[in-house]
């Protein structure tokens, strides 16, 4: 697909779930969007390599800040 075709495709269908940022455990980039909460202005990103969850919250300026990183516990 040409560059103009890619940008048109992204504008119509949206971009992929991949987001910028690095995992705190393994350093993998990009991470996948796992959950987005508009009411609390928070998002959870998941590392596709190690499965670690990263919780981000918007600060007063409007930038995403990392609150905590935790390993998933699906027992």
trRosetta pair geometry for C-beta under 8 A, 3 or more apart (Angstrom, degrees):
i j d omega theta_ij theta_ji phi_ij phi_ji
1 5 4.3 -128 -177 99 95 128
1 6 5.3 124 116 -61 118 80
1 9 6.9 -6 176 -13 156 145
2 5 4.5 96 55 7 76 107
2 6 7.0 -137 97 -8 40 86
3 6 5.7 -54 -149 33 31 112
3 7 6.5 24 158 -13 65 105
4 7 6.0 -54 -146 39 33 106
4 8 6.2 33 154 -18 65 109
5 8 5.7 -56 -145 39 30 110
5 9 6.1 33 154 -22 65 108
6 9 5.6 -55 -146 36 29 113
6 10 6.3 27 156 -17 65 107
7 10 5.7 -52 -144 39 32 111
7 11 6.3 30 156 -19 65 107
8 11 5.9 -56 -145 37 29 108
8 12 6.3 20 158 -12 64 110
9 12 6.1 -64 -147 41 26 104
9 13 5.9 -22 174 25 66 113
10 13 6.9 -73 -122 59 20 78
10 14 6.9 -31 -168 150 57 11
10 15 5.2 24 -151 -79 105 73
15 18 7.7 -90 145 53 103 79
17 32 4.9 33 124 -153 113 86
17 33 4.8 -126 -168 34 88 92
18 30 4.2 79 -177 98 100 139
18 31 7.4 138 -150 74 61 27
18 32 6.2 -47 -93 -95 49 62
19 30 5.7 166 68 -177 34 113
19 31 5.8 -33 61 71 91 76
19 32 7.2 123 12 -130 89 15
19 33 5.6 90 -26 -55 126 88
19 45 6.1 -104 60 -118 133 124
20 29 7.2 11 -156 -164 53 110
20 30 6.0 -65 -96 -119 30 105
21 29 6.6 -174 90 -124 34 94
21 30 6.8 75 47 -146 65 68
21 31 5.3 -44 80 19 106 116
21 45 6.2 30 78 140 148 173
21 54 7.2 -159 147 87 140 158
22 27 5.5 -11 -178 -152 118 50
22 28 6.9 152 -154 72 68 32
22 29 4.6 -47 -95 -68 74 106
22 31 7.7 153 -127 -30 11 107
23 26 5.0 10 92 50 134 76
23 27 6.0 -71 64 -16 84 10
23 28 4.6 25 10 44 124 81
23 29 7.3 -150 -2 -63 74 57
23 31 6.2 131 -65 -79 83 115
23 47 4.0 47 -97 -99 132 136
23 49 6.9 -119 -4 48 162 111
23 50 6.4 132 174 35 156 116
23 52 5.8 110 -157 59 111 124
23 54 7.2 -148 -124 -41 59 129
23 69 7.8 123 -166 -149 64 138
24 52 6.9 -118 49 132 86 151
24 54 6.7 137 -7 -96 106 115
24 66 7.7 127 -59 -170 125 154
24 69 4.3 -174 28 17 141 177
25 47 7.1 -128 45 16 107 169
25 50 5.3 -104 89 84 133 163
25 52 5.0 145 7 -34 131 159
25 69 7.2 -170 -32 148 90 135
25 71 7.9 70 -63 -80 153 90
26 47 6.6 132 40 175 112 150
26 49 5.4 -111 84 97 155 133
26 50 4.8 155 -15 -25 132 132
26 52 7.6 166 5 8 95 129
28 31 7.2 107 102 -76 93 75
28 47 5.5 109 63 -158 123 107
28 48 7.0 -125 136 52 147 76
28 49 4.4 158 -51 8 163 136
28 50 7.2 171 7 1 132 94
31 45 4.2 68 120 165 134 116
31 46 6.3 165 -178 74 100 31
31 47 5.3 -58 -118 -89 101 54
31 48 7.2 176 -138 -10 51 78
31 54 6.7 -7 178 27 172 127
32 45 6.8 149 75 -163 37 71
32 46 5.2 -28 67 65 93 87
32 47 7.9 153 21 -103 81 10
32 48 5.7 81 -13 -56 116 98
33 36 6.3 0 -179 -47 119 106
33 43 6.7 -51 -142 -175 93 120
33 44 7.9 100 -167 80 55 54
33 45 6.2 -47 -103 -108 43 71
33 46 7.9 28 127 19 6 83
34 43 8.0 129 52 171 72 75
34 44 4.5 -64 72 106 111 95
34 45 6.1 150 4 -132 97 14
34 46 4.1 92 -62 -21 124 108
34 53 6.5 -66 36 -126 166 97
35 43 6.7 174 92 -156 58 54
35 44 4.1 24 47 39 97 112
36 42 8.0 179 -152 97 41 49
36 43 4.8 -5 -110 -112 68 94
36 44 7.8 -134 -62 27 40 67
37 40 4.7 8 120 42 125 99
37 41 7.4 -51 98 8 81 12
37 42 4.9 5 56 60 110 84
37 43 7.0 -169 23 -79 69 46
38 41 7.1 21 -164 -78 34 49
40 57 7.5 -65 142 -125 91 101
41 57 6.2 75 107 -162 85 72
41 58 4.2 -74 162 30 119 114
42 55 6.6 -3 -176 -174 117 88
42 56 6.5 161 -157 87 66 53
42 57 4.7 -26 -101 -98 89 75
42 58 7.5 -129 -76 0 45 75
42 67 7.8 -21 -134 -3 116 139
43 55 7.8 167 88 -152 40 48
43 56 5.1 -10 61 61 84 104
43 64 7.0 -33 38 -131 116 128
44 53 5.6 -10 -174 -169 107 106
44 54 7.0 152 -159 75 55 47
44 55 5.5 -20 -104 -100 80 66
44 56 7.5 -179 -85 21 30 75
45 53 7.3 147 76 -158 44 54
45 54 4.6 -18 61 60 96 103
45 56 6.7 39 -7 -8 106 115
46 51 6.7 -16 -172 -150 100 43
46 52 7.3 163 -151 81 56 39
46 53 5.6 -25 -98 -100 75 68
46 54 7.7 -171 -77 18 28 77
46 72 7.8 26 -132 -53 110 126
47 50 5.0 5 102 48 132 81
47 51 6.3 -60 73 -4 85 11
47 52 4.7 23 21 47 124 83
47 53 7.9 -127 7 -66 80 27
47 54 7.4 80 -36 -16 91 106
48 51 7.9 25 -151 -71 16 50
50 71 8.0 -73 143 -119 102 89
51 71 7.1 54 101 -155 93 71
51 72 5.1 -81 153 19 106 122
52 69 5.9 25 163 178 118 100
52 70 7.0 171 -161 88 79 26
52 71 5.6 -51 -110 -98 77 56
52 72 7.2 -151 -110 -15 26 80
53 69 7.0 171 89 -154 48 54
53 70 5.5 -17 63 65 96 77
53 71 7.6 131 19 -134 81 8
53 72 5.8 99 -22 -67 108 83
54 66 6.1 -50 -175 -132 106 103
54 68 7.7 -170 -148 98 49 41
54 69 4.8 -14 -104 -105 76 87
55 66 7.4 102 77 -160 52 59
55 67 4.7 -50 101 58 100 109
55 68 5.1 13 43 54 113 77
55 69 7.4 -161 17 -77 71 39
55 70 7.6 17 -11 11 107 101
56 64 4.4 15 171 -176 133 105
56 65 6.4 149 -156 71 78 32
56 66 5.7 -45 -98 -94 77 47
56 67 6.6 167 -112 1 20 86
57 64 7.4 143 70 -149 19 62
57 65 6.0 -32 66 62 70 85
57 67 5.2 53 1 -45 109 121
58 62 5.9 -11 -169 -143 115 37
58 63 6.9 146 -146 71 68 25
58 64 6.1 -45 -90 -92 62 53
58 65 7.4 113 -132 14 16 84
59 62 7.2 -64 68 0 65 17
59 63 5.6 -7 36 58 105 78
59 65 5.0 59 -41 -12 109 129
66 69 6.9 -7 -175 -45 120 95
